[in-house]
Every structure is written in structure tokens, then in C-alpha cells.
Amino acid sequence: MQTTLDAKKGGVESKVDSVGRTYGTGRRKESTARVWIKPGNGNVVVNGRKLFDYFARSVLQALVLRPFLVAGRVGQYDVFCTVRGGGLSGQAGAIRHGVSRALADYEPDLRTVLKSEGLLTRDSRTVERKKYGLMKARRSFQFSKR
């Protein structure tokens, strides 16, 4: 992996591999995404399918593209990612987290912008476990007086 020092920042490195890509791992709920970004024209491929084919809902598409919108880099990077586990919402959140991390590694100057928007922080909310004696995590059985 090739690293270049940014002269302005004084020691902040840009982590780019021999192909010109940067890697980021993202997690959300039970999903894990492996994300590679490189300069391009805005193509996003998720598990071998285009973004708009994989995520039919526009809300999830916007969630994945949010880091580029915040950083002002819409259409400047190609994204290739593989995501496993969880549902579509968790997978979209995991990709967003991975894209943010990869973008911060590619352009270290964007780290403060992404961090202030909360995109570099892993969303730790997960499903609460079921408790014994209850129907669900908190839902109890219906009380019968007679």
C-alpha cells in the first residue's frame, strides 16, 4: 500500500494501494460492508449490481451517497463494495460507514467534515435480545384476570 504525506497537515497520510483505490470497512446492525473507492465518474456497484438495482428505495440510495454529498464530491469517485448480513437498511448503513472511512483515508482533509456530520461513527444500535418469560424483548404475555 502506497502512502503519501500531506504537506499542509504535517504527517496525515493518504492510504492508496497500487491500483489507486482506498479501502474502508463499515458496520451497522448485523451487516458488514467492504468498500473500495477510486477516482471515477460516480458508479456505485454493490455485490456486483448497480446501486439503483440493489437498493430500490430512494431513501437507502440517498443514505449510501450521503458521504459524497456532505464532502462535496458527488460523481467524483467510483465505489465497489461487497456487503453481507442483515437487511437492506442495515446494509445501506454499513456501506455508508465504509464509504465515509475510505473517503477519509483517501482525502484526509475531509475527515473533519465527515466527523462533524457523524458519518465516521459506527451506529451501535442493535436489536435488543429476547428475555425469558416474555414474548419479545419487552412485550409480556397478555394478563388474564379470570
C-alpha positions as CSV (number, residue, x, y, z in Angstrom):
1,M,0.0,0.0,0.0
2,Q,1.4,3.4,-1.0
3,T,1.1,6.2,1.4
4,T,1.6,9.9,0.6
5,L,2.3,12.6,3.2
6,D,0.1,15.7,3.0
7,A,2.4,18.7,3.4
8,K,-0.3,21.0,4.8
9,K,-1.4,18.7,7.5
10,G,2.1,17.8,8.7
11,G,2.0,14.0,8.9
12,V,-1.5,13.0,7.8
13,E,-1.3,10.1,5.4
14,S,-3.4,9.2,2.3
15,K,-3.7,5.4,2.1
16,V,-3.9,4.4,-1.6
17,D,-3.0,0.9,-2.9
18,S,-1.1,0.1,-6.1
19,V,-4.3,0.2,-8.2
20,G,-5.3,3.7,-6.8
21,R,-8.1,2.5,-4.5
22,T,-8.7,3.1,-0.8
23,Y,-10.4,0.6,1.4
24,G,-12.9,1.0,4.2
25,T,-14.9,-1.4,6.4
26,G,-18.4,-0.4,7.5
27,R,-20.7,-2.0,10.0
28,R,-24.3,-1.4,11.0
29,K,-26.7,-3.8,12.9
30,E,-25.7,-7.3,11.7
31,S,-24.3,-6.1,8.3
32,T,-20.6,-5.7,7.3
33,A,-19.5,-3.9,4.2
34,R,-16.1,-4.0,2.5
35,V,-15.8,-0.8,0.4
36,W,-13.2,0.3,-2.2
37,I,-13.3,3.8,-3.7
38,K,-11.2,5.2,-6.5
39,P,-11.5,8.3,-8.7
40,G,-14.1,7.9,-11.4
41,N,-17.4,9.2,-12.6
42,G,-19.8,8.1,-9.7
43,N,-20.5,4.5,-10.5
44,V,-21.6,2.5,-7.4
45,V,-21.6,-1.3,-7.5
46,V,-23.0,-3.3,-4.6
47,N,-22.4,-7.1,-4.7
48,G,-22.0,-7.0,-8.5
49,R,-25.2,-5.0,-9.1
50,K,-25.7,-1.2,-9.7
51,L,-26.7,0.8,-6.6
52,F,-30.2,1.6,-8.1
53,D,-30.8,-2.1,-8.8
54,Y,-29.7,-3.3,-5.4
55,F,-31.4,-0.6,-3.3
56,A,-34.8,0.1,-4.9
57,R,-35.9,2.6,-2.2
58,S,-34.6,6.1,-2.8
59,V,-34.1,6.6,0.9
60,L,-31.5,3.9,1.0
61,Q,-29.8,5.2,-2.1
62,A,-29.5,8.6,-0.6
63,L,-28.1,7.1,2.6
64,V,-25.3,5.4,0.7
65,L,-24.4,8.6,-1.3
66,R,-24.6,10.9,1.8
67,P,-20.8,11.0,2.5
68,F,-20.1,12.3,-1.0
69,L,-22.9,14.9,-0.7
70,V,-21.5,16.2,2.6
71,A,-17.9,16.2,1.3
72,G,-19.0,17.9,-2.0
73,R,-17.5,15.0,-4.0
74,V,-20.7,13.8,-5.8
75,G,-19.8,11.9,-9.0
76,Q,-16.0,12.1,-8.5
77,Y,-15.5,8.5,-7.1
78,D,-16.4,5.0,-8.2
79,V,-17.4,2.7,-5.4
80,F,-17.1,-1.1,-5.4
81,C,-18.4,-2.9,-2.3
82,T,-19.5,-6.3,-1.0
83,V,-21.9,-6.4,1.9
84,R,-23.1,-9.4,3.9
85,G,-25.6,-10.0,6.7
86,G,-28.7,-8.2,8.0
87,G,-31.4,-6.5,6.0
88,L,-31.3,-3.8,3.3
89,S,-31.5,-0.9,5.9
90,G,-28.5,-2.3,7.8
91,Q,-26.6,-2.9,4.7
92,A,-27.1,0.6,3.4
93,G,-25.9,2.0,6.8
94,A,-22.8,-0.3,6.6
95,I,-22.0,0.9,3.1
96,R,-22.3,4.5,4.2
97,H,-19.9,3.9,7.1
98,G,-17.4,2.1,4.8
99,V,-17.6,4.9,2.2
100,S,-17.0,7.5,4.8
101,R,-14.0,5.7,6.2
102,A,-12.5,5.1,2.8
103,L,-13.1,8.8,1.8
104,A,-11.4,10.0,5.0
105,D,-8.4,7.8,4.2
106,Y,-8.2,8.9,0.5
107,E,-8.6,12.7,1.4
108,P,-7.5,13.3,5.0
109,D,-8.7,16.9,4.7
110,L,-12.3,15.6,4.6
111,R,-12.1,13.9,7.9
112,T,-13.3,16.8,10.0
113,V,-16.3,17.4,7.7
114,L,-17.3,13.8,7.8
115,K,-16.8,13.5,11.6
116,S,-18.8,16.6,12.3
117,E,-21.7,15.0,10.4
118,G,-21.3,11.8,12.4
119,L,-20.5,9.6,9.4
120,L,-17.3,8.1,10.8
121,T,-19.0,6.9,14.0
122,R,-20.4,3.4,14.0
123,D,-24.1,3.3,14.8
124,S,-24.1,0.9,17.8
125,R,-27.8,0.4,18.0
126,T,-28.7,-3.3,17.6
127,V,-31.8,-5.4,18.3
128,E,-32.4,-6.0,21.9
129,R,-32.3,-9.7,22.9
130,K,-35.4,-11.6,23.9
131,K,-35.8,-12.2,27.7
132,Y,-37.1,-15.4,29.2
133,G,-40.7,-15.2,30.4
134,L,-41.6,-12.6,27.8
135,M,-42.9,-12.8,24.3
136,K,-40.3,-10.4,22.9
137,A,-37.5,-8.2,24.4
138,R,-40.0,-6.2,26.4
139,R,-43.5,-7.4,25.4
140,S,-45.1,-9.6,28.0
141,F,-47.9,-12.1,27.7
142,Q,-51.5,-10.7,28.0
143,F,-52.7,-10.6,31.5
144,S,-55.9,-12.5,32.2
145,K,-57.9,-11.6,35.3
146,R,-60.1,-14.7,35.1
